[in-house]
């Protein structure tokens, strides 16, 4: 009599991987050269991992590593990571747990602390200006506009950080050679800041010169 095995599967949190991490994941599955590992990235099949690493380019959007005997698969996409083993026998579970532990150790760090600090800084600045100007009737509108602008900027910053840090990055270069956060997102940051500044200036012009002075 033989127990019927059950499959194993888990969705993992977004990660940041570099060349050495990809090599390590492949090494876990290959167990030296005892297992053949199928490599697929961005819709293309590769003869081996080194063909992928030498193809050029800094990043790929998707990566799948899998073995057929036992069947264990790790599929990493921008917004999802799926780790699967077709059986829960000792060999499959061993590979599965090793991969899960390694991937968990590469989870992408969220900028929660810096985000909260940024929000508090905006709120503090708005309150300081409000307290200073609240006793002057002609500045009430300007103060309200500034407070609203700061609140919107804080909300936008939280949304932007959570969106851009909630996806996986698969770098084909080593950790020291991979582009940093500023290099990866410089254009998006500059466009966002430029749009915000223009919006604030338009709001001030509208309030002062279109709506007219307040009684």
C-alpha positions, 0 to 999 in steps of 0.5 A: 500500500502506498500513500497518495501524495498531495501537491504543495503550492504557495504564493510568495511576497515580491522579491529583489533578486540578483545574479547570485540569487538566480544562480543559487535558486538554480543550484538548489533545484539542480542539486549539483548536476543531478537534475536538469533544470528548465529555464524560461524567461520573458516567454523564451526557453533557454538551454541552460541558465548561463545562456540566459545570464549571458544574453545581455540586459540588466533585468527580465520581467518573468523567470521560471525554473523547474525540474520534471523529476520531481516536478518542482516549479518556481515562477516569478513574475512582476506581481506574483510568485508561485512556488509549486511541487506536484507531490509532498514526498520527501524529495519534493518537499525538501526542494520546496522548503529550500526554495521557499526559505530562500525566496522569503529571505529575498523579500522586497523591503517596503519603505513603510518607515520612510513613508510614514515619516514623510507623511508626518513631516508634511502634516507637521509643516502644514499645521505650523503654517496654519497656526501661524496664519490662522489669526489673519483673515486674509490668509485663511484661504491661502492656509487652507490651500497649502494644507490641502496641497500638503495632504494630497502630496502625502497621499500621492507619495504613499501611493507611489511608494507602495505601488513601485515597491510592490513588485518583484525585480529580477536582475541579471547583474550582480548585486554591486552592478545592479542599478539602484532605486534612483537609477531605476525610477529617476524618470518617473520621480522627476515627472511626478515632482514636475507634475506636482509643482505645476499643480501647486503653482496653478492652484496658487494662481487660480486662488490669487488671480482668478478667484480674486482677493478675499474680503 
